[in-house]
């Protein structure tokens, strides 16, 4: 198996935005989380993974993504919180936004819902800081994500959202390399039923096969 192409990369030590060493890290999936989890571990930050993603459809896909994240959390010795599959509330929150495009209003509502729960958990469990792995993906609008995170944190005086740009300083490249090294599951759509619908529509328009869940994984080339 090949070594990481970024093996000589020296990651700067991360500093928490407050004088505290506990971080609640909302995670969407293992590929997005891998580099961030690796970075906070290397910086000695006491991190708990918070998996709250009721948008992921169907349940089979949700379980695959969650279990991949648990696998890497266990490898790094991180605590993992499974915040359950709250899909009925998610569908209620996004009602009327079914035809919004990716990065549109539906995504804002989705981020709001997930970060509100993350901020609440942080408040109830004495975390002064929470962050999310969502922003490392180039498919996401970083400003949209950070706006939702900051808004959720404002509900509690004791909680702060860490809007660090995980894409910089080689983060995006390391995200891909860690995914290959760990042989993470390679999901083919953002997560929700509407992103699956739109992905399959695009694939059909290009004469490509529709998404098949649970079969693709990142691989290192020999």
C-alpha positions as CSV (number, residue, x, y, z in Angstrom):
1,X,0.0,0.0,0.0
2,X,1.3,3.4,-0.9
3,X,2.1,6.0,1.8
4,X,0.3,9.2,2.0
5,X,1.5,11.6,-0.7
6,X,1.4,14.4,2.0
7,X,3.6,12.4,4.5
8,X,6.1,15.3,4.7
9,X,3.4,17.8,5.5
10,X,3.8,19.5,8.9
11,X,0.5,20.5,10.3
12,X,0.5,23.6,12.5
13,X,-0.7,23.2,16.1
14,X,-4.3,24.3,16.4
15,X,-5.4,26.6,19.1
16,X,-8.9,26.6,20.6
17,X,-10.7,30.0,20.4
18,X,-11.2,30.0,24.2
19,X,-9.1,28.9,27.2
20,X,-10.5,25.4,27.2
21,X,-9.4,22.1,25.7
22,X,-12.7,20.4,25.2
23,X,-14.2,20.4,21.7
24,X,-17.6,19.1,20.5
25,X,-17.1,18.3,16.8
26,X,-20.3,17.8,14.8
27,X,-19.4,15.3,12.1
28,X,-21.3,14.6,8.9
29,X,-19.3,11.7,7.6
30,X,-15.9,10.0,7.9
31,X,-14.3,11.4,4.7
32,X,-15.0,15.0,5.8
33,X,-14.2,14.3,9.4
34,X,-11.0,12.3,8.9
35,X,-8.5,15.2,8.4
36,X,-10.2,17.4,11.1
37,X,-10.2,14.6,13.6
38,X,-6.6,13.9,12.8
39,X,-5.7,17.6,13.2
40,X,-7.4,18.1,16.6
41,X,-5.9,14.8,17.8
42,X,-2.4,16.0,16.8
43,X,-3.0,19.2,18.6
44,X,-4.0,17.5,21.8
45,X,-7.5,18.8,21.8
46,X,-10.0,16.7,23.9
47,X,-12.5,16.0,21.2
48,X,-16.0,14.3,21.3
49,X,-17.7,13.5,18.0
50,X,-21.3,14.5,17.7
51,X,-23.2,12.6,15.0
52,X,-26.5,14.3,14.3
53,X,-27.5,14.1,10.7
54,X,-31.3,13.4,10.3
55,X,-31.0,14.6,6.7
56,X,-29.2,11.4,5.5
57,X,-31.5,9.2,3.4
58,X,-32.2,6.3,3.5
59,X,-31.5,4.7,6.9
60,X,-29.2,2.2,5.3
61,X,-27.0,5.1,4.0
62,X,-27.2,6.8,7.4
63,X,-25.9,3.7,9.2
64,X,-23.0,3.2,6.8
65,X,-21.8,6.8,7.2
66,X,-22.3,6.7,11.0
67,X,-20.4,3.4,11.4
68,X,-17.5,4.6,9.3
69,X,-17.2,7.6,11.5
70,X,-17.4,5.4,14.7
71,X,-14.6,3.3,13.2
72,X,-12.2,6.2,12.9
73,X,-13.3,7.7,16.3
74,X,-12.4,4.5,17.9
75,X,-9.1,4.4,16.2
76,X,-8.2,7.9,17.6
77,X,-9.7,7.2,21.0
78,X,-12.4,9.9,20.7
79,X,-15.8,9.7,22.4
80,X,-18.7,9.4,20.0
81,X,-22.2,10.6,20.6
82,X,-24.9,9.1,18.4
83,X,-27.7,11.7,18.5
84,X,-30.2,9.4,16.8
85,X,-32.0,9.5,13.4
86,X,-34.5,12.3,13.8
87,X,-35.8,12.2,10.3
88,X,-39.4,13.1,10.9
89,X,-38.4,16.5,12.4
90,X,-36.0,17.1,9.5
91,X,-38.7,16.5,6.9
92,X,-41.0,18.9,8.8
93,X,-38.3,21.6,8.9
94,X,-37.6,21.5,5.2
95,X,-41.3,21.2,4.1
96,X,-41.9,23.5,1.1
97,X,-38.2,23.6,0.2
98,X,-38.1,20.3,-1.7
99,X,-37.1,21.8,-5.0
100,X,-34.5,24.2,-3.6
101,X,-31.0,23.8,-5.3
102,X,-27.9,22.6,-3.5
103,X,-26.6,25.5,-1.3
104,X,-30.1,27.0,-1.3
105,X,-32.6,27.7,1.5
106,X,-33.1,24.0,2.2
107,X,-29.5,23.6,3.0
108,X,-29.6,26.6,5.4
109,X,-32.5,25.1,7.2
110,X,-30.7,21.7,7.4
111,X,-27.6,23.3,8.8
112,X,-29.6,25.3,11.3
113,X,-31.3,22.2,12.6
114,X,-28.1,20.2,13.0
115,X,-26.2,23.1,14.7
116,X,-29.0,24.0,17.0
117,X,-28.9,20.4,18.4
118,X,-25.1,20.5,18.5
119,X,-25.1,23.8,20.4
120,X,-27.7,22.5,22.8
121,X,-25.7,19.4,23.5
122,X,-22.6,21.5,24.0
123,X,-24.4,23.7,26.5
124,X,-25.9,20.8,28.4
125,X,-22.6,18.9,28.6
126,X,-20.2,21.8,29.5
127,X,-18.5,22.2,26.1
128,X,-17.6,25.8,25.6
129,X,-16.8,25.2,21.9
130,X,-18.4,23.3,19.1
131,X,-17.3,23.0,15.4
132,X,-18.4,21.1,12.4
133,X,-16.7,19.0,9.7
134,X,-19.1,20.2,7.0
135,X,-17.0,23.2,5.9
136,X,-14.1,21.2,4.7
137,X,-16.0,20.0,1.6
138,X,-15.5,22.1,-1.5
139,X,-19.1,21.2,-2.4
140,X,-20.4,23.3,0.5
141,X,-20.8,27.0,0.9
142,X,-18.5,27.8,3.9
143,X,-20.2,31.2,4.6
144,X,-23.6,29.5,4.7
145,X,-22.3,26.9,7.2
146,X,-20.5,29.4,9.4
147,X,-23.5,31.7,9.5
148,X,-25.7,28.8,10.7
149,X,-23.1,27.7,13.3
150,X,-22.6,31.2,14.7
151,X,-26.4,31.7,14.9
152,X,-26.9,28.5,16.8
153,X,-24.1,29.4,19.3
154,X,-25.8,32.7,20.1
155,X,-28.5,30.9,21.9
156,X,-26.1,30.2,24.7
157,X,-23.7,32.7,26.3
158,X,-21.4,29.9,27.4
159,X,-21.1,28.3,23.9
160,X,-19.0,29.4,21.0
161,X,-18.9,28.2,17.4
162,X,-15.4,27.6,16.0
163,X,-15.5,28.8,12.4
164,X,-12.0,27.6,11.5
165,X,-11.4,27.2,7.8
166,X,-10.3,23.5,7.7
167,X,-9.7,23.7,3.9
168,X,-6.6,25.8,4.3
169,X,-3.1,24.7,5.1
170,X,-3.4,21.5,3.1
171,X,-6.6,20.4,4.8
172,X,-8.5,19.5,1.6
173,X,-5.6,17.5,0.2
174,X,-5.2,15.6,3.5
175,X,-8.9,14.9,3.7
176,X,-8.6,12.9,0.4
177,X,-5.4,11.2,1.4
178,X,-6.8,10.1,4.8
179,X,-9.9,8.8,3.1
180,X,-7.8,6.7,0.8
181,X,-5.6,5.5,3.6
182,X,-8.5,4.5,5.8
183,X,-10.5,3.0,2.9
184,X,-13.5,5.1,3.9
185,X,-16.9,4.6,2.3
186,X,-17.2,6.9,-0.7
187,X,-20.7,8.4,-0.7
188,X,-22.0,9.6,-4.0
189,X,-24.4,12.3,-3.0
190,X,-24.7,14.9,-0.2
191,X,-27.1,13.0,1.9
192,X,-30.7,13.9,1.8
193,X,-33.5,12.4,-0.4
194,X,-33.6,15.5,-2.5
195,X,-29.8,15.5,-3.2
196,X,-30.1,11.9,-4.1
197,X,-33.0,12.7,-6.5
198,X,-31.1,15.6,-8.1
199,X,-27.9,13.5,-8.4
200,X,-29.7,10.7,-10.2
201,X,-31.5,13.1,-12.5
202,X,-28.1,14.6,-13.5
203,X,-26.6,11.1,-14.0
204,X,-29.5,10.0,-16.2
205,X,-29.1,13.2,-18.3
206,X,-25.5,12.2,-18.9
207,X,-26.2,8.6,-19.6
208,X,-24.6,7.4,-16.4
209,X,-25.8,4.8,-13.9
210,X,-27.8,6.0,-10.9
211,X,-26.3,6.0,-7.4
212,X,-25.7,2.6,-5.8
213,X,-25.3,2.7,-2.1
214,X,-22.7,0.9,0.0
215,X,-20.4,-0.3,-2.7
216,X,-17.7,2.4,-3.4
217,X,-14.8,3.0,-1.1
218,X,-11.7,5.2,-1.3
219,X,-8.5,3.3,-2.3
220,X,-4.8,4.0,-2.4
221,X,-3.3,3.2,-5.8
222,X,-0.4,0.8,-6.0
